[in-house]
Amino acid sequence: FKLRLQENEQNPEELKFVFYGQSQFDIKAYIKQNKLENFVKVNDPVPLNKLIHIYSTSDVLLLVLPSHDKGTIAKKVFDYMSTGKPILAIVPEGEIREILSKSGLAFFANPDSVNDIKNAIQLLYSKWKAGKLVVTPNKDFINQFNRKNLTKSLAKIFNRVT
């Protein structure tokens, strides 16, 4: 993505990556080393209710999983889907990709392909710039994962067992 920003002299007011929380990867050092401070901002963790508000006011949500991580389904996936916002999912083939495909919200890139990631960012940016960044959420599919519906399902299971 560094190449995309440099090649097109991108305006940092139009394209900004904002991260919240902690990472195993030293993203702050990477940002500084690659002179990306105008485009990438890293914030400390925030409470979940504030984070959900941040998600809902974002243009695109970013989900990144390494190619070796095929089985982990992060809670973040369901929080992202609940917003109805577009999701740039840089994830390997597997269950998360399948779930996000059914949600109607995701744009995918292979985590092992810089070109794939670059193309996905360019596509999302050009759609946003043209005012055509639109997704069609599959609300019935997404709603089955909200906490209230999951609690109802769990209660039904408990009732059957007792």
C-alpha positions in Angstrom: 0.0 0.0 0.0 3.0 2.2 0.4 3.5 2.1 -3.4 -0.1 3.2 -4.0 0.3 6.2 -1.8 3.6 7.2 -3.3 2.7 6.5 -6.9 -0.5 8.6 -6.9 0.6 11.3 -4.4 -2.5 10.4 -2.4 -4.0 13.1 -0.2 -3.8 11.9 3.4 -7.2 13.6 4.1 -8.8 11.2 1.6 -7.1 8.0 2.5 -6.2 7.2 6.1 -5.8 3.9 7.9 -6.7 4.2 11.6 -5.9 1.4 14.0 -7.1 0.9 17.6 -5.6 -1.5 20.1 -2.4 -3.5 20.3 -0.6 -5.7 17.8 2.2 -8.3 18.0 3.7 -6.4 15.0 5.5 -3.2 15.8 3.3 -1.1 13.5 4.5 2.2 14.8 8.1 1.5 13.9 6.9 0.3 10.4 4.9 3.5 9.9 7.9 5.7 10.9 10.4 3.7 8.8 8.2 4.0 5.7 7.2 7.6 6.3 3.5 6.8 6.5 2.7 9.0 9.4 0.3 11.1 7.3 -1.7 8.1 6.2 -1.6 5.7 9.2 -2.6 6.5 12.7 -2.4 4.1 15.6 -4.5 4.6 18.8 -4.5 3.0 22.1 -7.3 0.5 22.9 -10.7 1.9 23.6 -13.8 0.4 25.3 -16.1 -1.8 23.1 -19.0 0.7 23.0 -16.7 3.4 21.7 -15.1 1.0 19.3 -18.4 0.0 17.8 -19.2 3.7 17.3 -15.8 4.1 15.5 -16.6 1.1 13.3 -20.0 2.6 12.4 -18.6 5.9 11.4 -15.8 4.5 9.2 -16.0 4.2 5.5 -14.3 0.8 5.3 -13.3 -1.7 8.0 -10.1 -3.6 7.7 -9.7 -7.2 8.7 -6.3 -8.8 8.3 -5.4 -12.4 9.1 -2.2 -14.1 8.1 -2.4 -17.0 5.6 -1.6 -19.6 8.2 -4.5 -18.5 10.4 -7.4 -20.4 8.7 -9.5 -21.4 11.7 -9.7 -18.4 14.1 -13.0 -16.6 14.0 -12.4 -13.3 15.8 -15.3 -11.5 17.6 -14.3 -8.5 15.5 -15.7 -10.2 12.4 -19.2 -10.2 13.9 -18.8 -6.7 15.3 -17.8 -5.5 11.8 -20.7 -7.3 10.1 -23.2 -5.7 12.6 -22.3 -2.2 11.2 -23.3 -3.0 7.7 -20.1 -1.2 6.5 -17.8 -2.5 3.7 -15.1 -4.7 4.9 -11.7 -5.1 3.3 -10.9 -8.6 4.3 -7.3 -9.6 3.8 -7.8 -13.2 4.8 -7.0 -16.7 3.6 -9.5 -19.1 2.2 -11.5 -20.7 5.0 -14.4 -20.2 7.3 -14.0 -16.4 7.9 -13.9 -15.8 4.1 -17.0 -18.0 3.8 -18.9 -16.1 6.5 -17.9 -12.7 5.1 -18.9 -13.8 1.6 -22.4 -14.6 2.8 -22.6 -11.2 4.6 -22.6 -9.2 1.4 -20.1 -6.7 2.9 -16.7 -8.0 2.0 -14.0 -7.1 -0.6 -11.3 -9.8 -0.5 -7.5 -9.9 -0.9 -5.1 -12.7 -0.4 -2.8 -12.0 2.5 0.2 -13.4 0.6 -0.3 -11.2 -2.5 0.8 -7.6 -2.3 -0.7 -7.0 -5.7 -4.0 -8.4 -4.6 -4.1 -6.1 -1.6 -3.1 -3.1 -3.7 -5.8 -3.9 -6.2 -8.4 -4.2 -3.5 -7.4 -0.9 -1.9 -7.5 0.8 -5.3 -10.9 -0.6 -6.0 -12.4 0.5 -2.7 -10.8 3.9 -3.0 -12.0 4.5 -6.6 -15.5 3.4 -5.6 -15.5 5.7 -2.5 -14.1 8.6 -4.6 -16.9 8.2 -7.2 -19.5 7.9 -4.4 -20.3 4.3 -5.5 -18.9 2.4 -2.5 -22.1 0.5 -1.8 -22.6 -2.9 -0.2 -25.8 -5.0 0.1 -25.8 -6.5 3.5 -27.5 -9.9 3.9 -29.3 -8.8 7.0 -31.0 -12.2 7.7 -27.6 -13.9 7.6 -25.9 -11.1 9.7 -28.6 -10.9 12.3 -28.2 -14.6 13.3 -24.9 -13.6 14.8 -26.1 -10.7 17.0 -25.7 -11.3 20.8 -29.5 -11.3 21.4 -30.2 -14.0 18.8 -27.2 -16.1 20.0 -28.5 -15.8 23.6 -31.9 -17.0 22.5 -30.4 -20.0 20.6 -28.3 -20.9 23.7 -31.4 -20.6 25.9 -33.2 -23.0 23.6 -30.4 -25.5 23.9 -30.4 -25.2 27.7 -34.1 -25.8 27.8 -33.8 -28.9 25.7 -31.1 -30.3 27.9 -32.8 -29.7 31.3 
